[in-house]
Amino acid sequence: MGPARPEPALTVDETTPLPCLKHAIPTRGLSYALAYFDLSHLTFDELPYVTIMANLMRRLPTAQHTADELDSHIGANLGFLSLSAEVVSESSWDKVRPVLTISAGALSEKIEALAQIPREVWAETLFEDTDRMRDVITQMRIAQEQRFLMNGHSAAVARSYSYTSPAGVLSEQLSGVDFYRFLRELVEHFDERAEDLCNKLRDLQKRIFVADGAIVSFTGSDNDYRTYWDAAGTLGLGERIDGNVNLQIPAPVVKNEAFIIPSDVCFAGKAVDPRRLDLAVDGTWGVAAGALSFDYLWNEIRVKGGAYGCGFRCAADRQLAFYTYRDPAIDPSLERIDRAGAWLRSFDPAPEVFEGFIVSCVSGHDAPAKPYGLARRQDGEFFAKRPVDWRETRRNAMLSATPEKVRALADDIERVAANAPVCVFGGREIIEASTAGLTPIDLLG
């Protein structure tokens, strides 16, 4: 395999009214603008409201348009407009912070709208139509419940990760089980809380959309870049009004939870930040993850155990996770996960099989990204403070992997299996039959 295709470099432009991450990625007449708003000045209990606000904006009227008019206005001028609360993790496992990201795309001839419409949405949304707000929040609750039922392995991994990782704690508060519990209570007591909810969202709207800590990202031609900033100016952002408040993230706690959902199968997750275990994760781990997922775990948990899916995930150097999907039992799969390191210690594949693991790993790393996806990834690497050559170094480690190097990870895999706490989503009978020491919790009420 030859060298990876070089990617256009990201540059940081400090001459614009707000710091801007400028991407020189060919877009064929399209432009993308993202605004990242820091949430580190909020309290931990306020974070679920941010996710609520992100879902309500663009579905409610603004000072200029009704909700229906706004929807038509966005559709006529933008390719998309989305808002989401996210977690930024830096070089150290305990350096994390939440941000609210507003993303939009438009054709070159609509650049002024690309600057103006997102600003209208974040600055002028009216939190008054409580009937519509109730409908949106109820839809959010249903979507969360469907996620637990259909993608319980993702929910289990995320919850397990929160037992030892501050990043996981933040994610749970913004979009996981803790957020769902907040959401369910809000729906159940909406009438008595509606007025306070509107006031809270108006307060957050004033406090979040400020210039302090805000960073813009732009992908498009140089001409579109100039046009955007001519139209955007300061994006109407003033200074922060709530002083030097710092977000206090609760310490992670291992809870050994098994969430009961209406299902005749279960989903399990065991996740940990490798930095908590002082593990240096390079591209070799990606090759090992492929071998574990498609050889050992596939045969042991899917073929012998009857689960519909399973795997070992290596999310760069930030998360290592075992998971099972639509599994008929808990304990047998956990026992097989515990034996993953021993299997890897005797890993001795045929040369063509091992080469297949490398090719699969590198091809995933090299998979072409569309301009917007590439810009988002580069933004993430900037916020994570990764070295410029991080991806190249990781790819080289994949290509230089050998069976000996993979076998050398056996002890570390055993440590991950032993130290990553477990979380399960599944049917009551399966959970009650387990002897894994998990606490059953009726999640959906």
N, C-alpha and C positions, 0 to 999 in steps of 0.2 A: 504494500500500500504506500502510495506517495505522500508527500506533505499535504497538510490541510490547506484548503483554499483560504487565503488571507481575508480578513474582515476589515472593513473601513473602521478607522479608529474613532473613538469618542473623544471629543474635546470639551473642555469646560470654559464657557464664555462668561467672563466676569464683567464685560462692558455693557451688557443688557440691563434693563431696570431690575430684573431678578436674575440670580445665577441660572445659567442655562446649560444643560447637557446637549451638545450639538452633535447630531449623527449625520455623517456624510454617506448615507446609504441610498443607492439608487431606488427611486420609488415610482417612476413612470407617471409623473403628474399627480401624485398623491402626497399629502403631508399629514403628519401626526403630531399632535401637541399633548403633552401630559403635564399635569401640575401635581406635585407631591407636597402635601401639607403635614407638618409635624404635629403629632398628638402628645408629645411628651409633657405638655403643660396641663393635661387633663388629669382627673383622678381615675383610679382603676374602675370605680363603679360607674363612671360616665362612659366607658368605652362601648358597652352594648348600644347606647343611644346613638353612637356614631354610625354603627352598622344600620340601625333603623333609619337614620337620616339619609344615608347613602342610597337606601332602597326607595325612600319616599321622593327624593329629588328627581326631577324630570317626569314624575307621575302626578305632581301637584301643580296648581297654577303659580305663576310668578306675577310680579307687579305689572308686567307688560302683556302677558298672554294667559288665557285660560289653559287648563290642562290639555284639552283637545287641540287648541291652537298651538301650544308648545310642541306637542307630539308631531303635528304636521310641519311645524317650522324646523324642527330637528331633522325630520325625514327629508325635507326639501333641500337642506343645506349641508348636512353632515352625513358621512358614511356610518358613523356610530358615535354614541356618547355613553360612557359608563363611569360609575363611581364605585369604589371598593375600599374597605379598610384592610390594611395589610401590615405585616410584621417585617421589619428590617433587622437582620442579624449581622453583627460585625465580626471582627477577627476573633474575639474572645467569646466563649459560650455564654457569658453572662452580660454581654453588651448588646442589648436589644431595645428596639423602640417601635411604636406603631406609627403608621402614616395613613393619611387618607389620600387616595390616588384618583384623580379625575382625568380620564383619557378620551380623546376625540380624534377623528380623522375626517379629512375633506379633500376634495379636488382643488387643484391650484387656483381655479377661479373663485373658490369659496373661502379663501384664506381669512378674510375679514370675519366671516361667520365663525371660523374656527377659533378666533380670539374672543368674539363677543358672546356666543351662545353659552359656552361653559360658564363664563363669568355671570351671565344672567341667572343661570340655574343655581349656582352656589350662593350668590349674593342676594337674589330677589325671590327665591321660593317662599311662598306663603304657607305657613303651617296653621291652617284654619279649617279646612274641610275634613272634619273628624270622621265622617262616614267613609270617605275614600281612604283615609289613613287606616281605618279599621280593616277595610278590605285588603289593602296591601300587606298589612302586618299579619293578617290571617293567612294569606297566601304564603308569606315567608315561613310561618309555622308549619304549614302543610309540606312545603318544600324541604324543610329540615327533617321532618319525620320520614319523608320518602328517601332522603339520603341515608338515614339510619337503616332503613329496611333494605334498600337496594345496593348501597355501597358501604355496608357496615365495616368492612376491612379498613377503609380510609378513615372512618370515624374512630375505629379502635386504635389505629396507629397514632392518630393525632392526640387522642386522649392519653395513651400510654406515654407519648413524648412529653406531655404536660406534667407528668409525675416527677420528672427530673430536669426539665428545661424551662427557663424563663420565657423563651420564645414560644414554647408550647402553652404556657400559662396564658400569655397574651392572645394566642390564636384561639384558645378555648373561650376566652371572654368575648372575642370579636365574632366568632363564627361556629364554635363547637358546642359541646354539651352545656357548658355554663351559659352560653348565649341562648341556647334553646330553652333552658329553664326560665331565664329572664323573659323571653319572648312568650312562652306559654302563660306565665303569670300576668303579663301585660294584656294578652288577649282575654284572659278570664276575668280581668278586673278593668277592662278598657273604659267603661262608662265613668267610673269614679276617678280614673287616672288621666282621662283625655285632656283636661285643661292643663294639668301639670306637665303632661307630655309635650303639648304644644309650646309651653313656656320654656321647657328644657331645651327643645330643639332650636328655638329662636336664640336662646342664650349660647348654645354651642355654635350656631351659625356665625355669631359675632366673634366668638373667641377663636375658632379654628381657621377661618379664612382671612389670615393676616400675612404680612410679608415676612415676619420673623420665622426663619427656618424653612420657608417655602423655596422649592426648586422646580424649575420648568425643564422639560425635555422636549426637543424638537427634532423631527426627522423630515427632511424634504430638501428641495433645491435652495441654493443661496438666495435666489430672488424671492422665493416663498418665505424664507427665513426673515428677510428684511421687511417684507409686507406684513408678516405676522406681528413683528415687534412694533412696527409703525401703528398697527391697529390696536395692539394690546396695551402698550404703555406699561403702567405698573399693575395692570389687571385690576385696578381699583382697590388694591390691598393696602391697608394701613398698618400701624404698629399694634403689637399685642397689648391687650388691656388688662390682663390678669396677673401681671407680675412674674416673679421667678418661681413658679410652682413646678416641682419635679414629680413625674409619675413614680409612684411607689408600687412595684410589682411584687405581689405575695410570693414567698419562697415556695418552690415546687414541693409537693408532698406525694409520696407513693400511697395510693388508695386501694389498690387491688379490687377494682370495680368490675362487676359483670352486669351489664344493663339488659334488662328483660324487654324484649320487643316481640310483637306477634309474628313468630316465625318458627318453622320446624328445623332450621339450621342455625349455625352460629358463625360469627366472624371474630377472629382474634388478632391482636396486634401486640408486638413487643418492640419498642423503639427507644433509642437513646442517642444523645449527642456524643459522637466519638471523642470530642474534646473533653468531656467529663471524665473519660477513662484514660486520658492522655494518649489516645491513639492517633497516629499520623496517617491519614487516609489519602492514598494516591490512586492513580488509575488502575493499579493492580487489583484494588478492591472491586472495581467494576467488573473485571474479568472473573474474579472469584464469585461475585454476586450472580453472574450468568450461570456459572457452573453449579452453584448451590440451588438456584431457582429451577433450572431446566434439567438437572440431573437428580441430585439427591432429594430435594424437597418434592419435586414432581413425582418421583417414584414412590417415595415414602408416604406423603400426605395426600396426593391426588390419586395415584393408582392404587396403593394399598389401603389408604385411609378413607377414600371416597369423597374427599372434598372436591368442590368444583374448581378451585384454584388455590394457589399458594405462592410464596416467593420470599426472597431476601432482597431488600431495597438498599442501595447505596446512593443516597442523595448528596453527591459530592462529599464535602468534609463536614456536613452539618447534621446529618441524620443517618443512622443505620437501623433497619427495621426488618423483622420477620413478620409475616402476616399469613392468615388463611382466609379463604373466601367460600362461603356456603359450605361449611364443614359440618358433618353429622355429629361430631364429638369434640370435646375440648382437650381432655387429658392426653389421649394418644398423640395428638399433634404437638402439644407442648413437650412431651417426652422426645419426640423425633427432632424437634428444634434443638433441644439440649444436646443431641448427639451430632449436630451439624459439624462441630469442630473436629470430632473424632473421624468423621467421614472425610473431611478435607485433608486431614493429616495423612490419609492413605490415597489421596487423589492421584491417579496415574493414568491419564487418558491417552488414547492413541493420538499421534501427532496431528492427524487431520481433524480430529474432534476438538482438540485444544485450539487449533487454528480457527475453527469455527466460532469458538467463544470469543477470541480476540476480534475477529472480523465483525461479529455481531455487536460487540461493545464499542468498537471504533466507529462503526456505521451509525450507531445511535448518537454518538458524540458529534459526528460530522453531518448529521441530518440537516439538509438545507432549511433555513428559517426564513419566513416572509419578513419583509422590512419591519413591520410593526413588532413581530415577535422577537426579531434580532435586537431592536432598540430596547425593548423591555428587558431582555436578558442582559444587555450591556449596562442598562441603568441599575439593575440588581447587583451586578458585579462591582459597579462604582460604589454603591451604598455599602456593600459588604467589604469594601476596601481590599479587594483582591489584587494581587500583582498583575501587571499588564500581560505577562506571559503565562498566566495561570492555566488557561485552557490548553496551550501548547505543551506545557509541562505535564499536565494530566494525560494528554493524548500520547505523549512519548512513553509514559509509564505503561499505558495499555499495550502499546506496540512491543515493548521490551519485556512484557510479562512472560514468565516461564512456569511450567508446572512446579518447579522448585520454589519459586517466589510465592506462588499461590498456596502451596502446602505450608509455607512459613507463616501464613496468616491463621493457621489452625488454632493456636492458643488464644489469639485475639478474638476469633469468632466464638470460642468457648466463653470468653469474658463477656462478650456482647450478649450471648444467650443467657448467661447467668445473672447479669446485672441489669438488663433491660426489663423493666416491669411489664406485667401483662395486663391487658384490658380486653374485655369480651363484650360483644353485642350478640344476643341470641335468644332463642326460645326458652321459656321457663324450665321445661323438663330437662333440656340439655344442660343448663346452668346448674340446676339442683343436683344433677347426677355427677357433677365434677367434684373432685377432691383436691382441687388446686388452691383452696383457701381463699376464694374470691367472695366478695360481698354482693349478693343479688340486690339489684335496685330496679324497681319498676319505673322505667324512664318515661313512657308516654302517658302514664296515668290511667 
